[in-house]
Amino acid sequence: MSPSPGSPPPIFPHPPDWARQAIAELVRRHPVFAGIEDRAGPLPWPVREQGFPGLLRMICAQLVSNEAAHAIWRRVSALPGATTPQGFLALDPSRVGIEGGLTRQKVQHARALATAILEGTLRLEALAEMDDEAAVRHLCTVRGIGPWTAQAHLLFSLGRPDVFPVGDLALQAAAAHLLGLPTRPDAKVMALLAAEWAPWRSVAARLLWHHWLHHTKRATLDPA
């Protein structure tokens, strides 16, 4: 049974059985993934909450470093009621900015998300019935949620196995490093590369993040 939106996510310090099988298949089919866990250690398996809290945390992580994202999320989630749509809208936006550390634009985006959920224009309960592309399109109807945020939510919160955030700079850098490319591939090239890793593109993304965090000495259980 899937957890309801807003409930604590299950904790998998390491990949569940289906993901370990996917890792073995990726390593067997694509040498680029071979050796990542030997160098960086066992792949961690961070899982996000579903619903508003998970999406709010993704908004906090937009366009900032991992370290900044962690710090901002700790501050925002500590605000009373901030992890529910109703509670977030009840907070003074300036308080969220000052005490939570969110920019004015991110506060506006988070309020737009909360409003969309409460008004029913964002139907989180319907995501399970949508394929990946349809789910991304639906999430992107909310101001402030773009493809990266939507794809990362499907990957970390909903556990979709074949989602790849092609615009993620760390994934692009990791691919360039492992493939020996002279420059980071752009989103279009990343989409072509990642197509070869279906139907386990989410697991491929986790492996690439794991490699890059290790390579850049920013090891953390939480890449996004």
C-alpha positions in Angstrom: 0.0 0.0 0.0 1.4 3.4 -0.9 1.8 6.0 1.8 -0.8 8.8 1.7 0.3 12.3 0.8 2.0 13.9 3.7 2.9 10.7 5.5 6.5 9.9 6.3 8.2 8.0 3.5 9.5 4.5 3.9 13.2 4.5 4.8 15.5 2.6 2.5 19.1 3.3 3.5 20.1 1.2 0.5 18.2 0.3 -2.7 15.2 -2.1 -2.4 15.4 -5.5 -4.2 13.9 -4.3 -7.5 16.5 -1.5 -7.7 19.4 -3.8 -6.9 18.3 -5.9 -9.9 18.1 -2.8 -12.0 21.6 -1.8 -11.0 22.9 -5.2 -11.9 21.2 -4.9 -15.3 22.6 -1.4 -15.9 26.1 -2.5 -15.0 25.9 -5.5 -17.3 24.5 -3.6 -20.3 26.4 -0.3 -19.9 30.0 -0.2 -18.7 29.6 3.5 -17.7 27.9 2.3 -14.5 30.5 -0.4 -13.7 32.6 0.4 -10.7 30.6 3.3 -9.3 29.7 1.5 -6.1 33.2 0.1 -5.8 34.6 3.7 -5.8 31.8 5.5 -4.0 30.3 2.8 -1.8 26.9 1.3 -1.7 24.2 3.4 -3.4 22.1 5.2 -0.8 18.4 5.4 -1.4 16.9 8.7 -0.2 13.1 8.9 -0.5 11.0 12.0 -0.3 7.5 12.5 1.1 4.7 12.5 -1.3 2.3 15.4 -1.8 2.8 18.9 -0.8 5.8 18.4 1.5 7.8 16.6 -1.1 7.1 19.2 -3.8 7.8 22.0 -1.4 11.1 20.5 -0.6 11.9 20.3 -4.3 11.1 24.0 -4.6 13.5 24.6 -1.8 16.2 22.7 -3.7 15.8 24.6 -7.0 19.0 26.3 -8.3 20.9 25.9 -5.1 23.6 23.6 -3.8 22.9 20.5 -1.8 24.1 22.1 1.3 22.0 25.2 0.9 18.9 23.0 0.0 19.3 21.0 3.2 19.7 24.1 5.3 16.7 25.9 3.7 14.5 22.8 4.1 15.3 22.4 7.8 14.3 26.0 8.3 11.1 25.9 6.2 9.9 22.6 7.6 10.4 23.9 11.2 7.9 26.7 10.6 4.5 25.8 12.2 2.2 24.3 9.7 4.5 24.9 6.7 4.4 21.3 5.4 0.6 21.4 4.7 -1.0 23.6 2.0 -3.4 25.2 4.5 -0.6 25.8 7.0 1.8 27.2 4.5 -0.8 29.7 3.1 -1.6 30.8 6.7 2.0 31.9 7.2 3.1 35.4 6.5 5.1 35.3 3.3 7.7 37.6 4.7 8.2 35.3 7.7 8.7 32.3 5.3 11.4 34.4 3.6 13.1 35.6 6.7 12.9 32.6 8.9 12.7 30.0 6.2 15.4 31.4 4.0 13.3 31.2 0.8 13.6 33.8 -1.9 10.5 35.9 -2.6 10.0 34.1 -5.9 10.2 30.6 -4.2 7.7 31.7 -1.6 5.3 32.7 -4.4 5.8 29.4 -6.1 5.2 27.5 -2.9 2.0 29.5 -2.3 0.9 28.8 -5.9 1.5 25.1 -5.3 -0.5 25.1 -2.0 -3.4 27.0 -3.7 -3.4 24.6 -6.7 -3.7 21.6 -4.4 -6.5 23.2 -2.3 -8.4 24.4 -5.3 -8.1 21.0 -7.0 -6.4 22.2 -10.2 -3.4 20.1 -9.2 -4.8 16.6 -8.7 -2.0 14.8 -6.8 -4.2 11.7 -6.2 -4.5 11.3 -10.0 -0.7 11.1 -10.6 -0.7 7.4 -10.0 -3.0 6.9 -13.0 -0.8 9.0 -15.3 2.2 7.8 -17.2 5.5 9.7 -16.6 5.1 12.3 -19.3 1.5 13.0 -18.4 2.4 13.3 -14.8 5.2 15.8 -15.6 2.9 17.8 -17.7 0.3 18.0 -15.0 2.7 19.0 -12.3 4.1 21.7 -14.6 0.8 23.4 -14.8 1.7 25.0 -11.4 3.7 28.2 -11.6 7.2 27.5 -10.4 7.2 23.8 -11.1 9.2 23.0 -14.2 10.4 19.7 -15.7 13.3 19.2 -13.2 11.1 19.7 -10.1 8.4 17.4 -11.6 10.8 14.7 -12.7 12.6 14.7 -9.4 9.3 14.4 -7.5 8.3 11.4 -9.6 11.8 9.9 -9.0 12.2 10.5 -5.3 8.7 10.7 -3.9 6.7 8.4 -6.2 9.4 5.9 -6.9 8.9 5.9 -10.6 11.7 3.6 -12.1 12.2 5.3 -15.5 12.4 9.0 -15.0 15.6 11.0 -15.8 15.9 14.8 -15.1 17.8 15.6 -18.2 18.4 19.3 -17.2 20.1 18.4 -13.9 23.6 19.9 -14.0 25.1 17.3 -11.7 23.8 14.5 -13.9 25.2 16.2 -17.0 28.6 16.7 -15.3 28.7 13.1 -14.1 27.9 11.8 -17.6 30.6 14.0 -19.1 33.2 12.7 -16.6 32.3 9.0 -16.9 32.0 9.1 -20.7 35.1 11.3 -21.2 33.2 14.0 -23.0 34.9 17.4 -23.5 31.9 19.4 -22.2 28.7 18.8 -20.3 26.0 17.4 -22.6 22.9 19.6 -22.8 19.4 18.4 -22.0 18.8 17.2 -25.5 21.9 15.1 -25.6 21.3 13.8 -22.1 17.9 12.6 -23.2 19.5 10.7 -26.1 22.1 9.2 -23.7 19.5 8.3 -21.1 17.2 6.6 -23.6 19.8 3.8 -23.7 19.3 3.2 -20.0 15.5 2.6 -20.1 13.6 1.1 -18.4 15.7 2.0 -15.4 16.6 5.7 -16.0 15.7 6.6 -12.4 18.2 4.2 -11.1 20.8 5.4 -13.6 20.2 8.9 -12.4 20.8 7.8 -8.8 24.0 6.1 -9.8 25.3 9.2 -11.6 24.5 11.5 -8.7 26.2 9.1 -6.4 29.3 9.1 -8.6 29.4 12.9 -8.8 28.9 13.5 -5.1 31.8 11.1 -4.5 34.0 12.6 -7.2 33.4 16.1 -6.0 33.8 15.0 -2.3 30.3 16.2 -1.4 29.1 12.7 -0.3 25.6 12.8 1.1 22.7 10.5 1.2 20.6 13.2 -0.4 21.6 14.4 -3.9 18.7 16.8 -4.6 
